[in-house]
Structure formats: structure tokens, C-alpha cells
Amino acid sequence: MAKGLEQTAPLWAPIRVAADWLHQAAHLLSEDRLLTSLERQQQLRHLLQTMQQQKATAGSLETGIEHFLKVSDSYWAGLFHTYEIEALPRTNNDLEGSFGQLRHHQRRVSGRKAAPASLVLRGAVRLIAAIATRMKTFSAKELSTVSCAQWREVRAELKTHQLKRDQQRRFRRDPESYLSELETQFLQLALPH
């Protein structure tokens, strides 16, 4: 045991340095900390700057620290949304759990074993509505204050998705007639009037 510790002694200092930095980052991002999103950003930015300046002290783990810095930088823009928006799922697993709950609810409501196809088409709207209504019951007055312009934009987007799915279905059912119809439309556009 003593011989093993003696031979691995040079490896322990870099591990302590890197582990300490990672524990600090995890602590800063912990839900238990009562910090604002801005305070978290500032403290994590300071920690990342320290890591950048002192990464050589991590010895053989320096490449791992560089990778951590690179990934942190690439995710920075979306890293703090979960602290700004109450009840937003904090991790991908939590988000997938929300999708699973919605699919389960849809199956229970419809009585079908599989989630309805409309869930794919309108899933984004339904997921947001399901999460929001779980957090709070909305009154008619609150619902009436929704921007009609934004509502129309969402409806137009959903209609566009529906048209695309309809075209895909038509193509799968009868590709020859679908393609000949497209060819006819193209020729009508190409010919001078």
C-alpha cells in the first residue's frame, strides 16, 4: 500500500485541483443555493477565469480542464434559463420526464395505447400548456390578456406544420400522382403568361 501511494503521489495534486474546481462549479449551479441567475453567472464566470489562468496546476488533467472550459463557453447562452424561469426543468432527464408525463396523460385521456399523432404536430404548444397549468390555474381574465397577434403567429406556424404533414402523407400514399401534380404546378409557373 505504501509503495502504491508513493508511486502515485505525483498524480494526487492535479486531481485535488481539478476536483476542487468541479465541486465549486457544481455548488454554484446547485438548486439549493439561493442566488439569482446573475449572481450565479458572475461567480461561475470568475471560477472559469481562475481555471483558465491556473489550468497548468492541473498537470496531466489540463486537457480535461480545457475541455470543460470549452464546453462551458459553448453552453453559456442557455445555461442559466432554468434559474430565471420557475419550474423549468433543470436537466435533460427532467425535460424528458415532462414529455413522458404528457404522453402518459394523452394516452389516459384518449384511451389509446399510443399517444395521438397530433401530439407530434402540436406537442410544443401542448407541453407548454400542460406544464403551465400544472403550476397554476389561469382565470378567464388572465387568458383574455394574451396577445392576439402572438396567438395568430402560433396558429399560422401550427397550420404550416399541418400542411407539411398532409403533403408527406399524400406523397406516401400515392407518390406518382403527387409528383405529377407538383410537375404540373411547376410548369404552370415556368411558362410565360
C-alpha positions as CSV (number, residue, x, y, z in Angstrom):
1,M,0.0,0.0,0.0
2,A,2.8,2.4,1.0
3,K,4.6,1.6,-2.3
4,G,1.5,2.3,-4.4
5,L,0.8,5.6,-2.6
6,E,4.4,6.6,-3.1
7,Q,4.4,5.8,-6.8
8,T,1.1,7.6,-7.4
9,A,1.9,10.6,-5.2
10,P,2.6,13.0,-8.2
11,L,-0.9,12.3,-9.6
12,W,-2.8,13.4,-6.5
13,A,-2.1,17.1,-6.6
14,P,-3.6,17.6,-10.1
15,I,-6.6,15.5,-9.1
16,R,-7.2,17.6,-6.0
17,V,-7.0,20.9,-8.0
18,A,-9.4,19.7,-10.8
19,A,-11.8,18.0,-8.3
20,D,-12.0,21.2,-6.2
21,W,-12.8,23.3,-9.3
22,L,-15.5,20.9,-10.4
23,H,-17.0,20.8,-6.9
24,Q,-17.1,24.6,-6.8
25,A,-18.9,24.7,-10.2
26,A,-21.4,22.1,-9.1
27,H,-22.0,24.0,-5.9
28,L,-22.6,27.3,-7.9
29,L,-25.1,25.6,-10.1
30,S,-26.9,23.7,-7.3
31,E,-30.6,24.4,-6.8
32,D,-30.0,24.6,-3.1
33,R,-28.1,27.9,-3.4
34,L,-30.3,30.9,-3.1
35,L,-28.6,33.0,-5.8
36,T,-30.1,35.0,-8.6
37,S,-29.3,34.0,-12.1
38,L,-27.0,37.0,-12.5
39,E,-25.1,36.1,-9.3
40,R,-24.6,32.6,-10.5
41,Q,-23.3,33.8,-13.8
42,Q,-20.8,36.2,-12.2
43,Q,-19.5,33.6,-9.7
44,L,-19.2,30.9,-12.4
45,R,-17.5,33.3,-14.8
46,H,-15.0,34.2,-12.1
47,L,-14.4,30.5,-11.4
48,L,-13.9,29.7,-15.1
49,Q,-11.4,32.6,-15.4
50,T,-9.5,31.2,-12.4
51,M,-9.5,27.8,-14.1
52,Q,-8.2,29.3,-17.4
53,Q,-5.4,31.2,-15.7
54,Q,-4.3,28.3,-13.4
55,K,-5.1,25.3,-15.6
56,A,-1.4,24.3,-15.7
57,T,-1.7,23.5,-12.0
58,A,-4.0,20.6,-13.0
59,G,-0.9,18.9,-14.6
60,S,-1.9,15.9,-16.7
61,L,-5.6,16.9,-16.3
62,E,-5.0,20.2,-18.1
63,T,-6.6,18.9,-21.3
64,G,-9.7,17.9,-19.3
65,I,-9.9,21.4,-17.8
66,E,-9.6,22.9,-21.3
67,H,-12.4,20.7,-22.5
68,F,-14.6,21.8,-19.5
69,L,-13.9,25.5,-20.3
70,K,-14.7,25.0,-24.0
71,V,-18.0,23.2,-23.3
72,S,-19.0,25.7,-20.6
73,D,-18.4,28.5,-23.1
74,S,-20.4,26.8,-25.8
75,Y,-23.4,26.2,-23.4
76,W,-23.1,29.6,-21.7
77,A,-26.0,31.3,-23.5
78,G,-28.6,28.7,-22.3
79,L,-27.0,27.6,-19.1
80,F,-29.0,29.9,-16.7
81,H,-32.5,29.9,-18.1
82,T,-33.6,27.3,-15.6
83,Y,-32.7,29.7,-12.8
84,E,-34.7,32.6,-14.4
85,I,-37.9,30.7,-15.2
86,E,-39.6,29.0,-12.3
87,A,-40.5,25.3,-12.8
88,L,-38.4,25.0,-16.0
89,P,-36.9,21.5,-16.0
90,R,-33.3,21.8,-14.9
91,T,-31.8,18.8,-16.8
92,N,-32.5,16.9,-20.0
93,N,-33.7,14.0,-17.9
94,D,-36.2,16.3,-16.1
95,L,-37.4,17.6,-19.5
96,E,-37.8,14.1,-20.9
97,G,-39.8,13.3,-17.8
98,S,-42.1,16.2,-18.7
99,F,-42.6,14.7,-22.2
100,G,-43.3,11.3,-20.7
101,Q,-45.9,12.7,-18.4
102,L,-47.6,14.5,-21.3
103,R,-47.6,11.3,-23.4
104,H,-49.0,9.3,-20.4
105,H,-51.7,12.0,-19.9
106,Q,-52.6,12.0,-23.6
107,R,-52.9,8.2,-23.6
108,R,-55.1,8.2,-20.5
109,V,-57.4,11.0,-21.9
110,S,-57.8,9.4,-25.3
111,G,-58.0,5.8,-24.1
112,R,-55.4,4.8,-26.7
113,K,-52.3,2.8,-26.1
114,A,-50.2,5.2,-28.2
115,A,-50.0,8.9,-28.0
116,P,-52.1,10.6,-30.7
117,A,-50.3,11.9,-33.9
118,S,-51.5,15.4,-33.1
119,L,-49.1,15.4,-30.2
120,V,-46.2,15.5,-32.7
121,L,-47.8,18.3,-34.6
122,R,-48.9,20.4,-31.6
123,G,-46.6,19.0,-29.0
124,A,-44.7,22.2,-28.3
125,V,-47.9,24.1,-27.6
126,R,-49.4,21.3,-25.6
127,L,-46.3,20.7,-23.5
128,I,-46.1,24.4,-22.5
129,A,-49.8,24.4,-21.7
130,A,-49.6,21.2,-19.6
131,I,-46.6,22.5,-17.6
132,A,-48.1,25.9,-17.1
133,T,-51.5,24.6,-16.0
134,R,-49.8,22.2,-13.6
135,M,-48.1,25.2,-11.9
136,K,-51.2,27.4,-11.8
137,T,-54.8,27.7,-12.7
138,F,-55.4,30.5,-15.1
139,S,-58.5,32.7,-14.9
140,A,-60.5,33.8,-17.9
141,K,-59.3,37.4,-17.3
142,E,-55.6,36.2,-17.5
143,L,-56.3,34.2,-20.7
144,S,-58.0,37.2,-22.3
145,T,-54.9,39.3,-21.9
146,V,-53.0,37.1,-24.4
147,S,-51.7,39.0,-27.4
148,C,-53.9,38.1,-30.4
149,A,-51.0,38.8,-32.8
150,Q,-48.8,36.2,-31.0
151,W,-51.7,33.8,-30.9
152,R,-52.2,34.2,-34.7
153,E,-48.5,33.6,-35.2
154,V,-48.6,30.3,-33.3
155,R,-51.7,29.2,-35.1
156,A,-50.1,30.0,-38.5
157,E,-47.0,28.0,-37.5
158,L,-49.1,25.1,-36.5
159,K,-51.1,25.3,-39.7
160,T,-47.8,25.3,-41.7
161,H,-46.7,22.1,-39.8
162,Q,-50.1,20.5,-40.6
163,L,-49.8,21.3,-44.3
164,K,-46.3,19.7,-44.4
165,R,-47.5,16.6,-42.7
166,D,-50.5,16.4,-45.1
167,Q,-48.1,16.7,-48.0
168,Q,-45.9,13.9,-46.6
169,R,-49.0,11.7,-46.1
170,R,-50.2,12.3,-49.7
171,F,-46.7,11.5,-51.0
172,R,-46.5,8.3,-49.1
173,R,-50.0,7.1,-50.2
174,D,-49.5,7.9,-53.9
175,P,-46.1,9.2,-54.9
176,E,-46.7,9.2,-58.7
177,S,-49.8,11.4,-58.6
178,Y,-48.3,13.7,-56.0
179,L,-45.1,14.2,-58.1
180,S,-47.1,14.7,-61.4
181,E,-49.2,17.3,-59.7
182,L,-46.0,19.1,-58.5
183,E,-44.6,18.9,-62.0
184,T,-47.8,20.4,-63.5
185,Q,-47.7,23.3,-60.9
186,F,-44.0,23.9,-61.7
187,L,-44.7,24.0,-65.5
188,Q,-47.5,26.5,-65.0
189,L,-45.2,28.7,-63.0
190,A,-42.4,28.4,-65.6
191,L,-44.5,29.1,-68.7
192,P,-44.9,32.8,-69.6
193,H,-48.4,34.2,-69.2
